[in-house]
């Protein structure tokens, strides 16, 4: 029996693919559990989607092959939100606003802010609150 895993993905949908029920088919036809963190359709009708996909490795692979048939680009790094180390002053202003602790003090003695991308749910609170614009979104 295959083990269940979760993968964070960022999908880019070209203009002609935004209105198709792709996520529905991932759930129904590929036995995947999908948790959408963020979605955006631009004025040009291109789509961006950040999500977690949970299922067996085989089901996820089959699901991603299905998605690729629609000319959808899949970014497996899951980097929808980034922390720019050059801009970050480690003031810690973002830490209490991060609901999952993705932004946290790795070592309370040094008070350096650390970003655990895997824990980020793309709520964008850090982007709104950071006075130095160290947190950014790819879309």
C-alpha positions as CSV (number, residue, x, y, z in Angstrom):
1,X,0.0,0.0,0.0
2,X,1.3,3.4,-0.9
3,X,1.9,6.1,1.7
4,X,-0.1,9.4,1.6
5,X,2.0,12.5,1.0
6,X,1.3,16.2,0.7
7,X,3.0,18.5,-1.9
8,X,2.8,22.2,-2.1
9,X,2.4,23.4,-5.7
10,X,2.1,26.6,-7.6
11,X,0.2,26.4,-10.9
12,X,0.1,28.9,-13.8
13,X,-2.8,28.6,-16.1
14,X,-2.6,30.2,-19.5
15,X,-5.5,32.3,-20.7
16,X,-7.4,29.6,-22.5
17,X,-7.4,27.2,-19.6
18,X,-8.8,29.2,-16.7
19,X,-12.4,28.2,-17.0
20,X,-11.9,24.4,-17.1
21,X,-12.8,22.3,-14.0
22,X,-9.2,21.0,-13.6
23,X,-9.3,20.9,-9.7
24,X,-12.6,19.1,-9.8
25,X,-11.0,16.3,-11.9
26,X,-7.9,16.1,-9.6
27,X,-10.3,15.3,-6.7
28,X,-12.8,13.1,-8.6
29,X,-10.6,11.2,-11.1
30,X,-7.2,11.2,-9.3
31,X,-8.3,10.6,-5.7
32,X,-6.5,13.7,-4.5
33,X,-7.3,16.1,-1.6
34,X,-6.7,19.7,-2.7
35,X,-6.3,22.6,-0.3
36,X,-6.2,25.9,-2.2
37,X,-4.2,28.6,-0.4
38,X,-4.5,31.3,-3.0
39,X,-5.9,31.9,-6.4
40,X,-5.8,34.8,-8.8
41,X,-7.0,35.5,-12.3
42,X,-5.3,38.5,-14.0
43,X,-7.1,41.0,-16.2
44,X,-5.6,39.1,-19.1
45,X,-7.4,36.0,-17.7
46,X,-4.2,34.1,-16.8
47,X,-4.5,32.2,-13.6
48,X,-2.3,31.5,-10.6
49,X,-3.0,28.9,-8.0
50,X,-1.1,27.9,-4.8
51,X,-2.3,24.7,-3.3
52,X,-1.5,21.6,-1.3
53,X,-2.2,18.2,-3.0
54,X,-2.5,15.2,-0.8
55,X,-2.6,11.6,-2.0
56,X,-0.2,8.8,-3.0
57,X,2.9,9.6,-5.0
58,X,1.4,7.7,-7.9
59,X,-2.0,9.5,-7.8
60,X,-0.2,12.9,-7.5
61,X,2.0,12.1,-10.4
62,X,-0.9,11.0,-12.5
63,X,-2.8,14.1,-11.5
64,X,0.1,16.4,-12.5
65,X,0.4,14.6,-15.9
66,X,-3.3,15.4,-16.4
67,X,-2.8,19.0,-15.4
68,X,0.1,19.3,-17.9
69,X,-2.2,18.3,-20.8
70,X,-3.8,21.8,-20.4
71,X,-0.5,23.6,-20.8
72,X,-0.5,24.5,-17.1
73,X,3.0,25.2,-15.7
74,X,3.7,23.5,-12.4
75,X,6.2,24.9,-9.9
76,X,7.0,22.3,-7.3
77,X,9.0,24.7,-5.1
78,X,5.7,26.1,-3.8
79,X,7.3,29.5,-3.4
80,X,4.3,31.8,-3.5
81,X,5.6,34.0,-0.7
82,X,9.3,34.8,-0.3
83,X,11.5,36.5,2.4
84,X,14.2,38.7,0.9
85,X,17.2,38.3,3.3
86,X,18.7,41.5,1.9
87,X,15.7,43.6,2.9
88,X,14.9,41.9,6.2
89,X,16.2,43.8,9.2
90,X,15.0,41.0,11.6
91,X,12.8,43.5,13.5
92,X,10.3,40.7,14.2
93,X,7.3,42.9,13.4
94,X,6.0,40.0,11.1
95,X,6.3,37.2,13.7
96,X,3.1,37.8,15.8
97,X,1.1,38.3,12.6
98,X,2.0,34.9,11.1
99,X,-0.8,32.6,12.0
100,X,1.1,29.4,11.4
101,X,4.5,30.3,12.7
102,X,6.1,30.1,9.3
103,X,7.9,33.4,10.2
104,X,9.5,32.9,13.6
105,X,12.6,33.5,15.7
106,X,14.8,30.5,15.0
107,X,17.0,31.4,17.9
108,X,15.5,33.7,20.6
109,X,19.0,34.8,21.6
110,X,19.9,36.2,18.2
111,X,16.3,37.2,17.3
112,X,16.9,36.4,13.6
113,X,13.6,35.9,11.7
114,X,13.5,32.5,10.0
115,X,11.0,31.6,7.3
116,X,9.7,28.0,7.0
117,X,8.1,28.0,3.6
118,X,6.4,24.6,4.2
119,X,4.3,26.1,7.0
120,X,3.2,29.2,5.0
121,X,-0.5,29.2,4.1
122,X,-0.1,32.3,1.8
123,X,-2.4,34.5,4.0
124,X,-0.2,37.5,3.0
125,X,-0.3,39.1,6.4
126,X,3.5,39.4,6.3
127,X,3.4,41.4,3.1
128,X,0.9,43.8,4.5
129,X,2.7,44.3,7.8
130,X,6.4,44.4,6.9
131,X,7.7,47.9,7.0
132,X,10.8,47.0,4.9
133,X,8.9,45.1,2.1
134,X,11.1,42.0,2.9
135,X,8.1,39.7,2.3
136,X,6.9,39.4,-1.3
137,X,4.5,37.5,-3.4
138,X,5.3,36.1,-6.8
139,X,1.8,37.1,-7.9
